[in-house]
Amino acid sequence: MGGPQPPRITLAGLQRAAETGALFLMYQPKLDLRCGAITGVEALARWQHPKRGSISPSAFIPATELSGLIDWFTEWALTTAIRQWAQWRAAELDLELAVNISALNLEHVCFPDLVGRICTEQGVPPERLMLELTEGSTQEATRLMDTVSRFRLKGIGISLDDFGTGYGSLVQLRGLPFTELKIDQRFVADLLVSRDSRAITRGLIAMAHDIGLSVTAEGVEDRATLQTLQAFGCDKAQGFLIARAMMGDRIAPWLAQWDVDRARIHPVAKDGETTRMAKRA
């Protein structure tokens, strides 16, 4: 029932999974809706357990929080993703890298220094890194304002993920130094059939822009939805229409093919066309 349950989480088990490749990261491209270029990727954790099969991150990541191992896991994810970024840069690929973190990580005042040190060791400019917090976790993060603010002082971006699914959203936007808002895929999925979803999505994009945030839409699966988001002025999008998550060594060849295929998904608007679309939407 409900898919495979997570195994009991231990440090030795996590380390063994990482060493054997059972615990790994995949990367989902993010499309810039203004120019049609792929400008970044989001790192997504995967666990292929030898006995239980594929375990959802929604199951094993909360388990690491409950078991007190989220700090180890987050450091592993950050280090792995940033090392991959360094390999891309060596191949002359300059992408923004988004990595998910837990509000529990923010309880450690040294956490921003740890992230900064990993960036320095791998030669990654901090401004190319975006840390994503789910909206629910920011209720806890509000009291950790000083820690969050230190990331911004280092040039590291903070993204509010799954926006619109929790409570007190406007308070969190006002209280924390975010740089990006990510619209939850449940709004995006209903965009073509729900007047309410369209109104909310359009309003969120306008509000975010008014307070200086960029906006990314999650879960884009068809071209009509993408074009509607573009008309609303959304900055970026990710989802199966653009690409599924892939291994790090597939990003470079996929990007080469994207330059050939992107007009099929995202025809770049002529001057003024996007503005006219937005007025009609």
N, C-alpha and C positions, 0 to 999 in steps of 0.2 A: 504494500500500500504506500502510495506517495513516493515511489522510487527508492533506490538504495539508501539505507541509513548510514551516516558517517561512522567509521570505526572509532574506538576510543583514541583520542589524540594524545600522543606523547612526544616529547622532544626527539627521542631516538627514532620514533617512527617517521616524523617529519624530515629529519635529517637523512634517513635512509631513502625515503621517497625522492628527495631532491637529488641525492647522489646517484640513484639508479635511473633518474629521468621520469619516474612515475608522477612526480610533482613538477610542473613546468608552466611556462608562460606562453600564451599566444597573443597576437597583436591584431586589433581591428582598426583599419584605416578610417580617418576622419576627412570628409570632403569639405573644402571651402566653397560655399555656395555662391560666393561673389565672383570667383575666377575659374572654378572648375578644377582646381588643383588639389591634390592630396597634401595636406600640410601637417598632419600629425597622426599618431596612433594611440590607442589605449591598450595597456597591458592587462590581460585577463588571465587569472590563475586557473589551472586545470589539474585534476588529480585522477589518474588512471590507476585505481587500486587493484593489486593482483588478484584479490578474492572478491571484492565487491563491485568491480568494474568502475565505470565513470561516476565520480561523486561530484555533485553540483557544488559550485562555490557557495551558493546560498546555504548549504548544509555544513561544509567543512570550515569555512571562515568563521561563522559564529561559534563553532566548536573550539577553534583556537582561542577565541576571546574568553570563552567559559573556562578553558583549561589553563589560562594564564600564559599562552604561548604566542599571542598575537604580536608581541614585539619581535620575537625571532622570525615569525612568518613575514612581517612587514619588511624587516631588514633584508631578508632573503629576496623578497620580491623586488624591492628597490635596487639592490645590488645586481640582481640578474637582469632587470630591465635596463639599467643604466649601462651595464657592460655591453648589452646588445646595441644600445644607442651608439656607443663608441665604435662598434664594428660598422654600423651604418655610416657613421661619419667618415670612417676610413675609406668607405666605398663612395664617398662624396654625396651621401644622402643626409640632408639636414631636416629632420622632422621634429615636431613638438611631441614629447613623450608624456602621456598621462598614466599615473599609477594610483591605484586606490589605497587609501589608508583608513585606519580605524580611529575613532575619537579617543579610544584608550591609549593610542600611541601619543596623543597630545598631552597626556598627564605627565610626561617626562620632559622637564624643561630643557634637557640636552638633545631632544629629538631633532630640532632644526639643525643643530650642529652636526649630528650624525649624518643627516641627509646632505648637508653642505659638504662634508668630508668625502662622502661617496662620490659626489659630483666632481670634486677636485681631483680625487684619485684617478677617475676615468676620463678627465678632461672634458666633462660635459658642462656647458654654460648653464648656470642655474635657471636662466630665463627660458630655457627650452624644456623645463620640467613643470608639469602641472600635477598637483596632488588633488585627488577627488575624495570628497566626503559625502556620504549619503545624507539626505535632508534630515532623516531621523536622528542621525548621530550628532548633528550640529546642535541639538538641544543640549547635549552634554558639553559640546565644544564652546558654547557661549561663555561659560565660566572660565575657559582656558584661552581667553582673548590674547593674552601676552604671548603665548606659545604660537598661536596662529599668526599673529602680527609679525613675529620674527621671521617667518617664512617669506612674507611680503618684503621685508627689509632686505632679504637675501636675493630678491628678484624671482622667487619661486611662486608660481601661480597657485591659487586655491579655487577649485571648482565645486559647486554645490550640485550634487548628482541627484537624479530621481526627483526633481523639483515638482511640487504640486501634490505629492502623496502624503505629506505629513501635516502637522499642525504648527501654527505660529510662523509660517513661511516668511511673511513680510517682516516680522520682528528679526528673524535671523538674517535676512538680507541687509537690514539696517545695522545690525550689531556686529557683523563679522566682515573682515576685509576680503571678500571674494573677488575673483577676476572673471569667472565664468559661471553661467547657469546652464544646467542640462535639463531639458524638458523631458519628463518621464514618458516612456514609450506608450503608456496607456492612452495618453492624450493624442500622441502621434498616430496610433493605430486607428483611432476613430475620426481622424481629421476630415475624411471625405464623406462621412455619413452622419456626423453629429454636429449640429449647429453650435451646441455648447462647447464642444472641444475646439472648434474653430475660433470661437470668441475668446476662450480662455488662452489658447495658444497665441493668438495674435496679441492679446493684451499683455501676456507675460513677456513676449519679445519686446514690445514697445516699452514696458516698464523697466526691463533689464537694461535696455539701451539708454533710457533716461538717467539711470544711476551709474552708467559707465561700465556695464558688464557685457561681455560677448555671450552669445547664445548658441548652444549645440542641441540639436534634436536627435533623440535616440530612437532606434527601431524603425528606420525608414525602409520600407520593403517594396515600394512601387514608385514609378516615375511621377504619377499624378500628385502623390503626397509630397514628393521632393519639390515639384514645381510650385505647389501651394506654399510650402515653407519658404521657398525663395521669394515668392511674391509678398509674404509677410515680413520679409527682411531678416529672416534667420541667417546667422553667420555660417554655421557649420552643420553637418549631418553625418550620422553613421548608421549603418544597418545593412541588412542582407542585400538590398538593391546595389549598394556600393561594393561591399565585400564582407564575407564572413571572416572571423578571426583566423589567423594563419600563423605558422611558425615564423620565427624571426628571419630565417634564411630564405623565406619565400617573398619577403617584402620587396627586395630589389627587383627580381624578375616580374613580380606582379605590377610594380610601378611602371616598368618599361612597357608592359602591355596596356596599362591604364592610359598612357599617353596616346595609344592607338584607338582605344575603345571608348574614351570618356564622352565623346559627342553623342553616343548612343544613349547615355544615361543623363548627361548634363550638358546640353548645348549652351555654350556661353552666350548670354544675352547681348544683343547689340546695344549701343549707347542709348540709354533712356528706356529700353524695353522693360527692364525689371521694375523701374519706377511706375510705368504704366500698368503693369500687372498688379502691383501692390495697390494702386488706386482702385482697380476693378474688383479686387478680392473682398 
